[in-house]
Amino acid sequence: MVFGFVVWWQVDFNKKTIVPVTVPVEMPDQTITAVDAYDLALARARAWDTEAKLSRINSAPDKTSAQGRADSWELLYTSENKKGLAYRVNIADKNVIDGAEIPFFGAGGELPQNLLTAEEAIAKVRQIGGYENEPIMSVEMIYDEGAKLWFWGVKTARGTVSVKASR
C-alpha cells in the first residue's frame, strides 16, 4: 500500500487565519516495474505481430518513484515483418489501456537474461557525484540495434544518465 495525504483548509475565525489540515490516508499502490509493464504488454504486441520485439519502454514523466516504479508506461514494439512501423502499448494502473500501430524506424531486441532493473540502474546513477539526491523524473530503456544492447536512461532535472541494462 501507498500512503498519501488528504488536505483541506480549516478556518480559525477567532485568529482570522486559514490553516491547512492534512490527514494520512491509505491508497492502493498502482505502480509497477518496467518488467511488469513488459509482461502486461507482450500479449497485445504479439497479437499485432507474432515476431514483435521490444524497442523502447518508458515511464510517465514525473510519475516515477525513486525505485523506478510507475503507474503509467509506454512500450514500443517492432517487427522485421513490418518495416517503418511499431506497435505502441500504453499501460496505466496495472492495465493495458490501448495499443496502436504507429510510424517508427528502429529495431527491437530480446531482453537480456541478466537484465538490470530500473531500481538497480537508479542506484548506479546515485553513485555519480551530484546525482546522490537528485529526484527521478522518469526512466526509459532503449535497444541499441548497432551494439545489440539495452540501455537505461535515468532522467533527472540535471539531465539523463545512460546505464547499460545488463549485468
Secondary structure, DSSP 8 states (H G I E B T S, - for coil): -EEEEEEEEEEETTTTEEEEEEEEEEE----B-HHHHHHHHHHHHHHH-TT-EEEEEEE-TT-B-TTS-BSEEEEEEE-TTSTTEEEEEEEETTEEEEEEEEE---------TTB--HHHHHHHHHTSTT-TT--EEEEEEEEETTTTEEEEEEEETTEEEEEESB-
